[in-house]
Amino acid sequence: MNHKINVENIDHVGIVVPNIEQAIRHYEKNFNIERGEIKISKKQKVKISLLEFKNIKLELIEPLDQESPINGFLSKNPLGGLHHLGLEVNNIDKTYDIAQNLELNPIGKPLEGYHGKLLFFLHPKKMMNTLIEIISKH
Protein backbone atom coordinates (compact mmCIF):
# COMPACT_ATOMS: atom_id res chain seq x y z
CA MET A 1 0.00 0.00 0.00
CA ASN A 2 1.18 3.51 -0.82
CA HIS A 3 1.95 5.32 2.41
CA LYS A 4 1.95 8.80 0.92
CA ILE A 5 -0.79 10.94 -0.61
CA ASN A 6 -0.41 11.01 -4.37
CA VAL A 7 -1.18 14.59 -5.44
CA GLU A 8 -1.89 15.08 -9.13
CA ASN A 9 -2.03 18.85 -9.16
CA ILE A 10 -2.44 21.99 -7.10
CA ASP A 11 -6.03 22.71 -8.10
CA HIS A 12 -6.61 26.07 -6.45
CA VAL A 13 -5.78 28.54 -3.73
CA GLY A 14 -8.75 29.40 -1.49
CA ILE A 15 -9.02 33.05 -0.46
CA VAL A 16 -11.67 34.29 1.96
CA VAL A 17 -13.02 37.74 1.13
CA PRO A 18 -15.51 40.00 2.92
CA ASN A 19 -17.21 40.99 -0.37
CA ILE A 20 -16.91 38.68 -3.37
CA GLU A 21 -18.12 41.21 -5.94
CA GLN A 22 -15.50 43.76 -4.83
CA ALA A 23 -12.80 41.09 -4.82
CA ILE A 24 -13.66 40.00 -8.37
CA ARG A 25 -13.56 43.61 -9.59
CA HIS A 26 -10.16 44.07 -7.90
CA TYR A 27 -8.67 41.01 -9.60
CA GLU A 28 -10.20 41.90 -12.99
CA LYS A 29 -8.81 45.43 -12.75
CA ASN A 30 -5.28 44.31 -11.87
CA PHE A 31 -4.72 40.92 -13.50
CA ASN A 32 -5.34 39.16 -16.79
CA ILE A 33 -7.80 36.59 -15.45
CA GLU A 34 -10.89 34.77 -16.58
CA ARG A 35 -13.78 35.37 -14.24
CA GLY A 36 -16.11 32.58 -13.21
CA GLU A 37 -19.69 33.02 -12.13
CA ILE A 38 -20.59 33.46 -8.49
CA LYS A 39 -22.05 30.25 -7.11
CA ILE A 40 -23.92 29.88 -3.85
CA SER A 41 -23.46 26.76 -1.76
CA LYS A 42 -26.21 26.64 0.83
CA LYS A 43 -24.74 23.41 2.21
CA GLN A 44 -21.32 25.05 2.77
CA LYS A 45 -22.96 28.44 3.54
CA VAL A 46 -20.67 30.38 1.18
CA LYS A 47 -20.56 32.29 -2.10
CA ILE A 48 -17.74 31.09 -4.36
CA SER A 49 -16.18 32.31 -7.58
CA LEU A 50 -13.22 30.83 -9.42
CA LEU A 51 -10.76 33.16 -11.09
CA GLU A 52 -8.66 31.34 -13.68
CA PHE A 53 -5.03 32.11 -14.34
CA LYS A 54 -3.13 30.07 -16.94
CA ASN A 55 -1.73 27.63 -14.40
CA ILE A 56 -3.94 27.86 -11.29
CA LYS A 57 -7.31 29.02 -9.99
CA LEU A 58 -8.10 31.35 -7.15
CA GLU A 59 -11.23 30.31 -5.29
CA LEU A 60 -12.77 33.42 -3.75
CA ILE A 61 -15.01 32.58 -0.80
CA GLU A 62 -17.46 34.85 1.03
CA PRO A 63 -19.58 33.66 3.96
CA LEU A 64 -23.33 33.63 3.29
CA ASP A 65 -24.32 34.39 6.86
CA GLN A 66 -23.19 34.34 10.48
CA GLU A 67 -23.47 30.53 10.61
CA SER A 68 -20.93 30.01 7.81
CA PRO A 69 -17.84 28.08 8.90
CA ILE A 70 -15.78 30.76 7.11
CA ASN A 71 -17.03 33.47 9.48
CA GLY A 72 -14.49 32.61 12.17
CA PHE A 73 -11.65 33.12 9.72
CA LEU A 74 -13.09 36.43 8.52
CA SER A 75 -13.62 37.70 12.08
CA LYS A 76 -9.91 37.13 12.77
CA ASN A 77 -8.92 38.50 9.34
CA PRO A 78 -11.44 41.25 8.48
CA LEU A 79 -9.80 42.02 5.13
CA GLY A 80 -9.83 38.33 4.19
CA GLY A 81 -6.80 36.31 3.21
CA LEU A 82 -5.32 32.99 2.20
CA HIS A 83 -7.54 30.24 3.61
CA HIS A 84 -6.48 26.92 2.06
CA LEU A 85 -4.67 25.05 -0.70
CA GLY A 86 -6.71 22.68 -2.85
CA LEU A 87 -4.80 19.56 -3.90
CA GLU A 88 -6.23 17.29 -6.57
CA VAL A 89 -6.12 13.48 -6.28
CA ASN A 90 -7.35 10.63 -8.47
CA ASN A 91 -8.85 8.42 -5.77
CA ILE A 92 -10.51 10.36 -2.95
CA ASP A 93 -11.47 7.29 -0.89
CA LYS A 94 -7.97 5.77 -1.01
CA THR A 95 -6.49 9.19 -0.21
CA TYR A 96 -8.82 9.53 2.78
CA ASP A 97 -7.66 6.14 4.10
CA ILE A 98 -4.00 7.09 3.62
CA ALA A 99 -4.58 10.43 5.38
CA GLN A 100 -6.13 8.57 8.33
CA ASN A 101 -3.25 6.09 8.43
CA LEU A 102 -0.76 8.98 8.39
CA GLU A 103 -2.70 10.55 11.30
CA LEU A 104 -3.32 13.77 9.36
CA ASN A 105 -6.72 14.17 11.05
CA PRO A 106 -9.06 14.47 8.07
CA ILE A 107 -11.89 16.84 8.95
CA GLY A 108 -14.98 14.81 8.16
CA LYS A 109 -15.42 12.14 5.53
CA PRO A 110 -15.34 12.99 1.81
CA LEU A 111 -18.43 14.90 0.79
CA GLU A 112 -19.65 16.61 -2.35
CA GLY A 113 -18.64 20.23 -2.84
CA TYR A 114 -20.43 22.97 -4.78
CA HIS A 115 -18.74 21.74 -7.99
CA GLY A 116 -19.98 18.16 -7.66
CA LYS A 117 -16.57 16.73 -6.75
CA LEU A 118 -15.83 14.89 -3.51
CA LEU A 119 -13.53 16.61 -1.04
CA PHE A 120 -12.28 16.63 2.52
CA PHE A 121 -9.86 18.77 4.52
CA LEU A 122 -6.71 17.94 6.48
CA HIS A 123 -6.50 19.56 9.88
CA PRO A 124 -4.12 22.55 9.86
CA LYS A 125 -2.48 21.47 13.13
CA LYS A 126 -1.21 18.39 11.27
CA MET A 127 -0.17 20.43 8.20
CA MET A 128 2.11 23.12 9.69
CA ASN A 129 -0.83 25.47 10.28
CA THR A 130 -2.07 25.27 6.68
CA LEU A 131 -5.56 24.05 5.85
CA ILE A 132 -5.35 21.59 2.97
CA GLU A 133 -8.37 20.64 0.86
CA ILE A 134 -8.11 17.27 -0.86
CA ILE A 135 -10.34 17.28 -3.92
CA SER A 136 -11.22 14.50 -6.34
CA LYS A 137 -10.06 14.99 -9.93
CA HIS A 138 -13.29 13.45 -11.27
LOTOR-765206 format. One record per residue: residue number from 0; residue in one letter; x, y, z of N, C-alpha, C in turn. Coordinates in pm, 1 decimal. Layout:
[atom NUM,A,[X,Y,Z],[X,Y,Z],[X,Y,Z]]
...
% end
This chain:
[atom 0,M,[84.0,-119.5,0.0],[0.0,0.0,0.0],[88.0,125.2,0.0]]
[atom 1,N,[46.8,223.2,-78.3],[118.2,350.6,-82.2],[96.9,422.7,50.2]]
[atom 2,H,[204.4,467.9,111.2],[194.8,532.4,241.4],[205.9,683.9,232.3]]
[atom 3,K,[192.7,736.4,111.3],[194.6,880.4,91.7],[74.5,920.1,6.2]]
[atom 4,I,[31.1,1043.2,22.0],[-78.5,1094.3,-60.7],[-22.6,1130.4,-196.9]]
[atom 5,N,[-84.2,1076.4,-299.6],[-41.1,1100.5,-436.7],[-118.3,1219.8,-493.8]]
[atom 6,V,[-54.5,1335.9,-495.4],[-117.8,1458.9,-543.9],[-92.1,1471.2,-693.2]]
[atom 7,E,[-198.9,1491.1,-768.7],[-188.7,1507.9,-912.8],[-155.5,1651.0,-950.6]]
[atom 8,N,[-208.1,1746.6,-872.5],[-202.8,1885.5,-916.0],[-241.8,1976.2,-799.6]]
[atom 9,I,[-188.2,2097.2,-798.0],[-244.5,2199.4,-709.7],[-362.6,2257.1,-786.2]]
[atom 10,D,[-482.1,2231.1,-738.7],[-603.2,2270.8,-810.4],[-634.2,2418.9,-792.8]]
[atom 11,H,[-624.1,2467.0,-670.1],[-660.5,2606.6,-645.4],[-603.8,2656.0,-513.1]]
[atom 12,V,[-609.6,2788.0,-498.4],[-578.1,2854.0,-372.7],[-708.0,2918.3,-325.4]]
[atom 13,G,[-750.9,2884.7,-205.5],[-874.5,2940.1,-149.2],[-846.2,3068.9,-74.8]]
[atom 14,I,[-919.2,3174.8,-109.7],[-901.7,3305.2,-46.3],[-1036.8,3351.8,6.3]]
[atom 15,V,[-1043.8,3377.2,135.5],[-1167.1,3428.9,195.9],[-1169.0,3579.8,176.5]]
[atom 16,V,[-1285.2,3630.2,136.2],[-1301.8,3774.1,112.6],[-1428.4,3822.1,182.9]]
[atom 17,P,[-1430.2,3948.6,228.2],[-1550.9,3999.9,292.3],[-1661.0,4034.3,192.1]]
[atom 18,N,[-1623.1,4063.4,65.6],[-1720.8,4099.1,-37.1],[-1671.6,4042.5,-169.8]]
[atom 19,I,[-1738.8,3939.3,-218.2],[-1690.9,3867.7,-336.5],[-1696.9,3952.9,-462.9]]
[atom 20,E,[-1800.5,4036.9,-475.1],[-1811.9,4121.5,-593.6],[-1696.5,4221.3,-600.0]]
[atom 21,Q,[-1663.3,4283.1,-486.9],[-1549.8,4376.4,-482.6],[-1418.8,4304.1,-512.9]]
[atom 22,A,[-1402.7,4185.6,-459.7],[-1280.1,4109.1,-482.0],[-1264.7,4074.1,-629.9]]
[atom 23,I,[-1372.5,4032.9,-693.7],[-1366.4,4000.3,-836.7],[-1326.2,4123.7,-917.1]]
[atom 24,R,[-1389.8,4237.8,-888.1],[-1355.5,4361.4,-959.2],[-1207.8,4396.2,-939.7]]
[atom 25,H,[-1157.4,4378.4,-818.8],[-1016.4,4407.2,-790.4],[-924.2,4320.5,-877.4]]
[atom 26,Y,[-950.5,4190.4,-880.8],[-866.8,4100.5,-960.2],[-880.2,4129.2,-1109.3]]
[atom 27,E,[-1001.0,4158.2,-1156.2],[-1020.1,4190.4,-1298.7],[-947.1,4318.4,-1337.8]]
[atom 28,K,[-946.1,4414.4,-1248.5],[-880.5,4542.6,-1275.4],[-728.7,4528.0,-1282.7]]
[atom 29,N,[-672.6,4437.6,-1202.2],[-528.1,4430.9,-1186.6],[-458.6,4312.6,-1252.3]]
[atom 30,F,[-533.7,4211.3,-1293.3],[-472.3,4091.6,-1349.9],[-546.9,4045.6,-1473.8]]
[atom 31,N,[-474.4,3975.3,-1560.2],[-534.4,3915.9,-1678.8],[-591.9,3779.1,-1638.1]]
[atom 32,I,[-716.2,3781.4,-1595.0],[-779.9,3659.1,-1545.3],[-910.8,3635.2,-1617.2]]
[atom 33,E,[-956.4,3512.4,-1607.8],[-1088.7,3477.5,-1658.1],[-1179.8,3458.0,-1538.1]]
[atom 34,R,[-1285.2,3537.0,-1537.2],[-1377.9,3537.2,-1424.4],[-1479.4,3424.5,-1437.8]]
[atom 35,G,[-1504.7,3357.6,-1325.6],[-1610.7,3258.1,-1320.8],[-1735.2,3319.6,-1260.0]]
[atom 36,E,[-1845.1,3251.0,-1272.8],[-1969.0,3301.6,-1213.3],[-1964.7,3284.6,-1061.3]]
[atom 37,I,[-2046.6,3361.0,-993.8],[-2059.1,3346.0,-848.6],[-2160.8,3235.5,-822.3]]
[atom 38,K,[-2116.9,3136.8,-746.5],[-2205.3,3025.3,-711.1],[-2234.4,3033.3,-562.5]]
[atom 39,I,[-2353.7,2991.8,-526.3],[-2392.0,2988.1,-385.5],[-2404.6,2842.5,-342.5]]
[atom 40,S,[-2335.1,2808.9,-235.2],[-2346.2,2676.3,-176.4],[-2418.4,2691.4,-42.9]]
[atom 41,K,[-2545.3,2655.3,-42.4],[-2621.2,2664.0,83.1],[-2571.4,2561.3,183.8]]
[atom 42,K,[-2524.9,2446.2,132.9],[-2473.7,2341.3,220.8],[-2346.7,2389.2,292.5]]
[atom 43,Q,[-2256.8,2456.0,218.5],[-2132.4,2504.8,277.2],[-2147.3,2647.8,331.5]]
[atom 44,K,[-2262.6,2709.8,304.7],[-2295.9,2844.2,354.3],[-2194.8,2949.4,307.8]]
[atom 45,V,[-2162.8,2943.9,176.1],[-2066.9,3037.8,118.1],[-2108.1,3076.1,-24.5]]
[atom 46,K,[-2056.1,3190.6,-69.3],[-2055.7,3229.5,-209.9],[-1914.9,3199.8,-259.2]]
[atom 47,I,[-1903.5,3147.1,-381.4],[-1773.7,3109.0,-435.7],[-1763.3,3153.8,-580.8]]
[atom 48,S,[-1646.6,3201.6,-617.8],[-1617.9,3231.1,-757.7],[-1474.5,3189.6,-787.1]]
[atom 49,L,[-1455.6,3122.9,-900.0],[-1321.6,3083.1,-941.7],[-1267.2,3184.3,-1041.0]]
[atom 50,L,[-1146.4,3229.0,-1016.9],[-1075.7,3315.8,-1109.5],[-963.7,3231.9,-1169.4]]
[atom 51,E,[-960.7,3223.3,-1302.2],[-866.1,3134.0,-1368.1],[-746.0,3209.4,-1422.9]]
[atom 52,F,[-628.9,3170.1,-1374.9],[-503.0,3210.6,-1434.5],[-462.6,3098.1,-1529.2]]
[atom 53,K,[-354.2,3111.7,-1599.4],[-313.4,3006.8,-1694.3],[-278.3,2876.1,-1624.4]]
[atom 54,N,[-222.3,2885.1,-1503.6],[-172.5,2763.1,-1440.3],[-238.9,2729.0,-1306.9]]
[atom 55,I,[-330.5,2813.4,-1259.6],[-393.6,2785.8,-1129.5],[-521.6,2868.2,-1117.5]]
[atom 56,K,[-606.9,2827.2,-1026.1],[-730.7,2901.6,-999.5],[-725.1,2961.1,-859.0]]
[atom 57,L,[-783.9,3078.4,-847.1],[-809.6,3135.3,-715.2],[-956.8,3111.1,-686.1]]
[atom 58,E,[-985.7,3054.9,-571.6],[-1122.9,3030.6,-528.9],[-1157.2,3137.0,-425.5]]
[atom 59,L,[-1233.7,3237.3,-467.5],[-1276.6,3342.2,-375.3],[-1397.6,3291.6,-298.1]]
[atom 60,I,[-1397.3,3313.2,-167.1],[-1501.5,3258.2,-80.0],[-1552.0,3368.1,12.3]]
[atom 61,E,[-1682.9,3389.0,11.3],[-1746.2,3484.7,103.0],[-1851.0,3410.6,185.0]]
[atom 62,P,[-1854.3,3431.4,316.3],[-1958.0,3365.7,396.5],[-2097.0,3416.1,358.1]]
[atom 63,L,[-2194.2,3325.3,358.6],[-2332.9,3363.1,328.8],[-2399.5,3431.4,447.0]]
[atom 64,D,[-2367.5,3384.6,566.7],[-2431.9,3438.7,686.3],[-2344.1,3413.7,807.8]]
[atom 65,Q,[-2395.4,3448.6,924.1],[-2319.0,3434.4,1048.4],[-2289.8,3288.9,1084.8]]
[atom 66,E,[-2366.3,3194.6,1029.7],[-2346.6,3052.7,1061.3],[-2243.1,2985.4,971.3]]
[atom 67,S,[-2191.4,3056.9,872.7],[-2093.0,3000.7,780.8],[-1965.8,2962.6,855.9]]
[atom 68,P,[-1908.7,2846.6,824.3],[-1783.8,2807.8,889.6],[-1667.6,2902.4,856.0]]
[atom 69,I,[-1681.8,2981.6,751.8],[-1577.6,3075.9,710.9],[-1579.7,3202.0,797.8]]
[atom 70,N,[-1689.3,3225.2,867.6],[-1703.1,3347.0,948.4],[-1594.4,3362.7,1054.3]]
[atom 71,G,[-1554.3,3253.9,1115.9],[-1449.5,3260.5,1216.9],[-1319.3,3313.5,1158.8]]
[atom 72,F,[-1286.6,3265.3,1039.5],[-1165.1,3312.1,972.1],[-1175.6,3461.1,941.3]]
[atom 73,L,[-1290.4,3502.9,890.5],[-1308.6,3643.1,852.2],[-1311.3,3734.4,974.4]]
[atom 74,S,[-1362.3,3686.6,1087.8],[-1362.5,3770.4,1208.1],[-1219.5,3794.1,1258.7]]
[atom 75,K,[-1131.1,3696.3,1238.0],[-990.9,3712.5,1276.6],[-910.7,3789.3,1171.7]]
[atom 76,N,[-959.4,3786.7,1048.0],[-892.0,3850.3,934.4],[-994.5,3933.0,857.4]]
[atom 77,P,[-1033.9,4049.9,906.7],[-1144.5,4125.3,848.4],[-1126.7,4163.8,701.3]]
[atom 78,L,[-1003.3,4171.5,654.6],[-979.8,4202.1,513.4],[-978.0,4076.4,427.3]]
[atom 79,G,[-991.5,3959.9,490.8],[-983.2,3833.1,419.2],[-840.2,3783.6,416.0]]
[atom 80,G,[-815.2,3682.4,334.0],[-679.8,3630.9,321.0],[-676.5,3486.4,275.5]]
[atom 81,L,[-554.7,3436.2,263.1],[-531.5,3298.9,220.2],[-595.1,3203.3,321.3]]
[atom 82,H,[-680.8,3115.4,273.2],[-753.6,3023.8,360.7],[-705.7,2879.8,348.6]]
[atom 83,H,[-688.7,2831.1,224.0],[-647.8,2692.2,206.2],[-585.0,2668.6,69.2]]
[atom 84,L,[-517.3,2554.4,57.6],[-467.1,2505.5,-70.3],[-550.1,2385.3,-110.2]]
[atom 85,G,[-593.5,2381.0,-234.0],[-670.8,2268.3,-285.3],[-582.7,2176.2,-367.6]]
[atom 86,L,[-563.3,2054.2,-322.0],[-479.9,1956.4,-389.7],[-567.4,1849.8,-454.4]]
[atom 87,E,[-541.4,1822.0,-579.3],[-623.3,1728.6,-656.6],[-564.6,1587.5,-651.2]]
[atom 88,V,[-652.7,1488.8,-632.5],[-612.2,1348.2,-628.3],[-703.9,1267.3,-718.7]]
[atom 89,N,[-654.6,1150.7,-761.0],[-735.4,1063.4,-847.4],[-836.5,980.6,-769.7]]
[atom 90,N,[-799.0,932.9,-652.4],[-885.4,841.6,-576.8],[-909.1,899.7,-437.7]]
[atom 91,I,[-1021.8,965.7,-420.4],[-1050.6,1036.0,-294.8],[-1064.6,939.1,-177.3]]
[atom 92,D,[-1126.3,823.8,-199.1],[-1146.7,728.7,-89.3],[-1014.1,669.4,-42.0]]
[atom 93,K,[-929.4,630.1,-136.6],[-797.2,576.6,-100.8],[-715.5,685.5,-30.6]]
[atom 94,T,[-723.2,808.2,-81.0],[-649.3,919.4,-21.1],[-696.7,945.2,120.7]]
[atom 95,Y,[-827.5,935.8,142.8],[-881.9,953.5,278.2],[-824.5,847.5,372.7]]
[atom 96,D,[-821.4,722.6,327.1],[-766.2,614.2,409.9],[-618.6,638.7,441.1]]
[atom 97,I,[-542.5,681.0,340.0],[-399.9,709.4,361.6],[-384.3,823.3,462.4]]
[atom 98,A,[-465.2,928.4,446.5],[-457.9,1042.8,538.4],[-486.9,998.8,682.1]]
[atom 99,Q,[-584.6,909.0,699.3],[-612.7,856.9,833.3],[-494.7,776.3,886.0]]
[atom 100,N,[-438.6,690.4,801.4],[-324.6,608.5,843.3],[-203.3,693.4,877.9]]
[atom 101,L,[-187.2,807.0,810.7],[-76.3,898.3,838.8],[-106.7,991.4,956.6]]
[atom 102,E,[-224.9,973.8,1015.5],[-269.6,1054.8,1129.8],[-269.5,1204.8,1098.3]]
[atom 103,L,[-321.6,1237.6,978.5],[-331.7,1377.3,935.7],[-465.1,1440.3,974.6]]
[atom 104,N,[-543.6,1368.3,1052.5],[-671.5,1416.9,1105.5],[-763.2,1476.8,999.1]]
[atom 105,P,[-808.3,1393.8,903.2],[-906.1,1446.8,807.4],[-1026.0,1504.7,881.5]]
[atom 106,I,[-1072.6,1618.9,834.0],[-1188.8,1684.4,895.2],[-1312.1,1635.0,821.5]]
[atom 107,G,[-1379.8,1539.4,879.2],[-1498.1,1481.0,816.1],[-1461.2,1386.0,703.8]]
[atom 108,K,[-1559.2,1307.4,664.3],[-1542.0,1213.5,553.2],[-1560.4,1289.2,422.6]]
[atom 109,P,[-1514.2,1230.6,309.6],[-1534.0,1298.6,181.3],[-1681.7,1328.2,156.2]]
[atom 110,L,[-1707.1,1452.0,114.7],[-1843.4,1490.2,78.8],[-1841.4,1577.4,-45.2]]
[atom 111,E,[-1955.6,1589.6,-107.6],[-1965.1,1660.9,-234.7],[-1960.7,1811.6,-213.0]]
[atom 112,G,[-1874.1,1877.5,-288.9],[-1863.8,2022.7,-283.8],[-1958.5,2088.1,-382.9]]
[atom 113,Y,[-1953.8,2219.9,-390.3],[-2042.8,2297.0,-478.2],[-2024.2,2260.7,-625.0]]
[atom 114,H,[-1908.6,2205.7,-661.4],[-1873.5,2173.5,-799.3],[-1908.3,2030.4,-836.2]]
[atom 115,G,[-1960.5,1954.6,-740.4],[-1998.0,1816.5,-766.4],[-1886.0,1716.4,-741.1]]
[atom 116,K,[-1768.5,1762.3,-703.5],[-1656.6,1672.7,-675.1],[-1650.6,1644.0,-525.5]]
[atom 117,L,[-1599.3,1524.4,-492.1],[-1582.8,1488.9,-351.3],[-1457.7,1556.2,-295.7]]
[atom 118,L,[-1465.9,1593.4,-167.5],[-1353.2,1660.5,-103.9],[-1354.9,1636.2,46.3]]
[atom 119,F,[-1239.6,1657.2,107.0],[-1227.8,1662.9,252.3],[-1108.5,1750.7,284.2]]
[atom 120,F,[-1094.9,1790.1,409.7],[-985.6,1877.1,452.3],[-894.5,1804.1,549.3]]
[atom 121,L,[-767.2,1842.2,548.1],[-671.4,1793.6,647.5],[-655.9,1901.7,753.3]]
[atom 122,H,[-655.4,1860.2,878.3],[-650.2,1955.9,987.9],[-520.8,2037.2,983.6]]
[atom 123,P,[-532.0,2170.4,995.1],[-412.0,2254.7,986.2],[-306.4,2224.6,1092.7]]
[atom 124,K,[-347.0,2177.2,1209.1],[-247.8,2146.8,1312.9],[-155.6,2032.6,1270.5]]
[atom 125,K,[-202.9,1949.2,1177.8],[-120.7,1839.3,1127.2],[-47.1,1877.7,999.0]]
[atom 126,M,[-73.8,1999.1,947.5],[-16.6,2042.5,819.9],[57.1,2175.7,834.0]]
[atom 127,M,[130.4,2192.3,943.8],[210.8,2311.6,968.8],[127.3,2438.9,958.6]]
[atom 128,N,[9.0,2433.7,1019.2],[-82.7,2547.2,1028.4],[-138.1,2592.4,893.2]]
[atom 129,T,[-149.3,2498.2,799.4],[-206.9,2526.6,668.2],[-324.2,2431.9,645.7]]
[atom 130,L,[-440.6,2487.6,616.4],[-556.4,2405.3,584.6],[-540.4,2352.9,442.6]]
[atom 131,I,[-549.0,2221.6,426.9],[-535.0,2158.7,296.6],[-667.2,2094.4,259.2]]
[atom 132,E,[-717.1,2128.7,140.8],[-836.5,2063.8,86.4],[-789.7,1957.9,-11.8]]
[atom 133,I,[-837.6,1838.0,8.5],[-810.9,1727.5,-85.7],[-936.4,1714.2,-170.7]]
[atom 134,I,[-919.2,1725.7,-301.3],[-1034.1,1728.5,-392.0],[-1016.7,1624.0,-501.8]]
[atom 135,S,[-1123.9,1554.4,-531.7],[-1122.4,1450.3,-633.6],[-1108.8,1512.6,-773.4]]
[atom 136,K,[-1026.2,1450.0,-855.1],[-1006.5,1498.6,-992.8],[-1133.5,1479.3,-1076.0]]
[atom 137,H,[-1209.9,1377.0,-1045.3],[-1329.4,1344.6,-1126.7],[-1456.2,1359.7,-1047.6]]
% end
